[in-house]
Amino acid sequence: EHSRRGRFRPVGLELAFGPDGDLPAVTFTLSDGSEMILTGRIDRVDAAQTDEGVYLRVIDYKSGRITINLSDIYYGLKLQLLGYLDVALRCAEKIAGGAGLPGAILYFRMDDPLVRTAGEIPSSDDVEKKILKEFRMTGLVLADQKVVRLMDSGLAGESELIPVQIKRDGEFAARSMVLTGAQFQLLREYLRYQLISAGEDIMSGVVDIAPYRRGSQRPCRYCPFKPVCQFDILMEGNTYRVLKAESEDGVWNKLARLQGGEAVE
């Protein structure tokens, strides 16, 4: 259905980046002269050729339902997709034969969904639509209607394929998960800042036991290293790093200040 409705086509599957990989590693030089090498494997890269250049979208397959938002990136909780996009754009000439432009970062859920209904069983067409909705990708898409329609050419209202909704006046609805090209670029620069900061902490020997807490969300619930860490809030010195709720405007303002070299609390 994605292929039928859109013009994006896979140009890379299981793309490894790093030593002996399909693509070169991303390297950073830290303040002490150490070199940090970022490696990984991208599930899928799609491309669509336009007059402006080659738009790329990175797709990661997940078995569960997972989403991503601006706060996840700001707090460094979900940098994987953004990191993959950065690698794909750096290597766009090799992957897609041209200068790369950000199109989307998306999760595709691997599932065999059941359609739940009350009363009569819907028609087969309705069932297909419900199933398609269950498979709708989540993530962040470029706020460009031309590019959006390269992913869903028949889009009218809410897309069944991507996290975008078009209002009657032709504008993106508030619930659309879209970013401008400048915002994608700002996030790529922030990604570099986050990665270098992590590398500096590693080389400085920072090993504090300080998991985060955001509302009721705590990673300790599912962490396989709990027997090693032995974090216990009843023990002295064991405290959570409380992540405050931030508005999108607030996050963008802080990222812009970081870009300008200002300190951000």
VOGU-3710 file (C-alpha; in Angstrom, 3 decimals, decimal comma):
1> ehsrrgrfrp> 0,000/0,000/0,000  2,892/2,350/0,745  4,382/1,547/-2,647  1,060/2,051/-4,407  0,333/5,416/-2,791  3,812/6,902/-2,655  7,015/7,482/-4,584  9,499/6,707/-1,829  11,399/3,508/-2,592  13,921/1,524/-0,514
11> vglelafgpd> 17,547/2,295/-1,391  19,132/0,523/1,555  18,214/-2,353/3,861  20,162/-3,454/6,934  22,780/-0,791/6,209  25,703/-1,167/8,585  27,810/1,907/9,300  31,194/1,643/10,957  34,430/-0,293/10,389  33,868/-2,880/7,618
21> gdlpavtftl> 30,289/-1,627/7,225  28,369/-0,555/4,129  28,819/3,081/5,205  31,633/4,809/7,108  31,429/5,354/10,844  30,591/8,749/12,304  33,576/9,944/14,325  33,944/12,649/16,962  37,080/14,050/18,569  36,654/14,678/22,285
31> sdgsemiltg> 38,325/17,385/24,358  41,100/15,050/25,591  41,949/14,042/22,021  40,119/10,706/22,191  38,241/9,617/19,089  34,705/8,340/19,536  33,306/6,158/16,752  29,570/5,754/16,277  28,497/2,485/14,636  25,175/0,781/14,019
41> ridrvdaaqt> 22,799/-0,736/11,516  19,896/1,029/9,804  16,864/-1,152/9,094  15,742/0,719/6,002  16,354/3,927/4,052  13,835/5,118/1,435  14,417/7,840/-1,144  12,328/10,006/-3,471  13,942/12,054/-6,240  12,663/15,609/-6,761
51> degvylrvid> 13,860/18,775/-8,460  15,134/20,015/-5,075  17,191/16,888/-4,431  16,791/13,427/-2,941  14,519/13,238/0,093  15,399/10,445/2,496  13,326/8,784/5,162  14,663/6,341/7,724  12,417/3,510/8,890  13,051/1,357/11,948
61> yksgritinl> 11,057/-1,829/12,496  9,670/-2,437/15,987  7,620/-5,288/17,436  5,779/-3,033/19,879  3,906/0,243/19,576  6,429/3,056/19,934  6,338/6,784/19,263  8,830/9,634/19,330  8,401/13,309/20,137  10,535/16,394/20,605
71> sdiyyglklq> 10,970/15,908/24,366  12,278/12,359/23,819  15,052/13,787/21,638  15,744/16,805/23,865  16,285/14,613/26,927  18,387/12,119/24,937  15,943/9,254/25,460  15,429/8,416/21,778  18,328/9,410/19,541  18,460/6,257/17,419
81> llgyldvalr> 16,276/7,372/14,500  17,792/10,845/14,387  21,253/9,297/14,411  20,316/7,022/11,518  18,968/9,969/9,535  22,171/11,892/10,136  24,232/8,973/8,802  21,950/8,564/5,768  22,183/12,275/4,907  25,968/12,250/5,285
91> caekiaggag> 26,143/9,292/2,882  23,295/10,318/0,566  25,520/10,432/-2,517  26,497/6,788/-2,035  23,041/5,611/-0,961  20,804/7,527/-3,357  23,095/9,213/-5,872  22,542/12,807/-4,867  22,541/15,443/-2,142  20,209/14,294/0,633
101> lpgailyfrm> 17,359/16,180/2,250  15,509/15,088/5,416  12,120/13,522/4,647  11,094/11,610/7,773  12,164/9,407/10,673  9,578/6,697/11,243  8,825/3,534/13,190  7,068/0,684/11,391  5,316/-1,777/13,678  5,694/-5,465/12,859
111> ddplvrtage> 2,392/-6,977/13,919  -0,573/-9,135/12,973  -3,376/-6,969/14,399  -6,850/-8,136/15,310  -9,800/-5,905/14,470  -12,056/-5,508/17,493  -15,667/-4,583/16,898  -18,909/-4,334/18,832  -21,971/-5,862/17,186  -21,922/-6,798/13,528
121> ipssddvekk> -18,688/-7,672/11,768  -17,689/-4,799/9,446  -17,403/-5,218/5,712  -14,091/-6,445/4,326  -13,266/-2,898/3,140  -13,814/-1,518/6,630  -11,698/-4,298/8,102  -8,858/-3,487/5,687  -9,003/0,190/6,649  -8,894/-0,665/10,348
131> ilkefrmtgl> -5,932/-2,974/9,829  -4,132/-0,322/7,782  -4,684/2,185/10,587  -3,055/-0,224/13,046  0,032/-0,230/10,823  0,237/3,558/10,461  3,839/4,602/11,040  4,803/6,889/13,901  7,586/9,431/13,997  8,403/12,854/12,540
141> vladqkvvrl> 7,807/13,982/8,958  9,028/17,003/6,997  6,417/19,787/7,076  6,243/20,035/3,301  2,988/18,980/1,655  4,738/18,063/-1,575  7,009/15,659/0,281  4,115/14,368/2,377  2,212/13,525/-0,796  5,250/11,634/-2,055
151> mdsglagese> 4,490/9,310/0,864  0,687/9,348/0,545  -0,471/10,709/-2,804  -4,175/10,419/-2,022  -4,000/12,169/1,318  -7,233/13,931/2,294  -7,737/14,548/5,993  -5,912/12,058/8,210  -3,335/9,821/6,546  -3,675/6,067/6,940
161> lipvqikrdg> 0,070/5,621/6,381  1,990/8,385/8,171  1,378/10,595/11,276  0,000/13,543/9,314  -3,408/15,178/9,010  -4,384/17,926/6,567  -7,149/20,372/7,519  -9,803/21,627/5,123  -7,895/24,863/4,635  -4,905/22,836/3,419
171> efaarsmvlt> -2,736/23,413/6,496  -1,303/20,721/8,751  -3,519/19,868/11,716  -2,053/20,388/15,188  -1,836/16,631/15,750  0,454/16,187/12,729  3,969/15,123/13,698  5,853/17,437/11,362  9,092/19,443/11,454  10,493/22,054/9,112
181> gaqfqllrey> 13,794/21,513/7,329  15,440/24,054/9,664  14,132/22,150/12,695  15,520/18,861/11,373  18,885/20,575/10,937  18,775/21,987/14,459  18,040/18,517/15,846  20,972/17,058/13,907  23,270/19,652/15,485  21,812/18,872/18,899
191> lryqlisage> 22,391/15,151/18,267  26,092/15,881/17,823  26,081/17,854/21,081  24,397/14,977/22,931  26,772/12,341/21,565  29,886/14,340/22,355  28,572/15,067/25,861  28,029/11,329/26,409  31,546/10,593/25,166  33,028/13,227/27,466
201> dimsgvvdia> 31,193/11,690/30,436  32,463/8,214/29,560  36,083/9,406/29,311  35,679/11,378/32,555  34,564/8,250/34,386  31,034/9,399/35,153  29,211/6,314/36,486  26,523/7,898/38,658  23,509/5,687/39,359  20,859/8,223/38,425
211> pyrrgsqrpc> 18,020/6,878/36,255  15,489/9,371/34,976  11,880/9,822/35,984  9,378/11,624/33,796  5,950/11,616/35,358  5,193/7,939/36,005  7,748/6,811/33,426  10,850/5,125/34,844  13,290/2,991/32,832  14,126/0,785/35,837
221> rycpfkpvcq> 10,897/-1,154/35,318  12,265/-2,845/32,211  16,032/-2,522/32,670  17,921/-5,856/32,374  20,870/-4,438/34,347  18,975/-3,829/37,580  20,802/-6,693/39,401  24,109/-4,980/38,564  23,001/-1,404/39,205  20,960/-2,257/42,338
231> fdilmegnty> 19,318/1,172/42,304  17,109/1,532/45,353  15,481/4,848/46,211  15,577/3,856/49,907  19,385/3,872/49,822  21,275/7,094/50,479  22,461/8,772/47,307  20,058/6,860/45,041  17,831/9,489/43,475  16,067/9,952/40,161
241> rvlkaesedg> 16,917/12,630/37,624  13,494/14,249/37,317  12,804/15,387/33,756  10,463/18,352/33,720  7,630/18,652/31,227  8,645/21,075/28,497  6,475/22,757/25,885  7,585/22,400/22,271  8,216/26,135/22,049  10,331/25,943/25,190
251> vwnklarlqg> 12,428/23,099/23,777  12,988/24,885/20,462  14,049/28,044/22,307  16,586/26,086/24,364  17,951/24,320/21,280  18,327/27,651/19,493  20,232/29,048/22,477  22,538/26,031/22,461  23,204/26,612/18,775  24,187/30,152/19,639
261> geave> 26,632/28,944/22,257  24,557/29,968/25,270  24,366/27,796/28,382  20,996/26,125/28,924  19,760/24,864/32,280
//
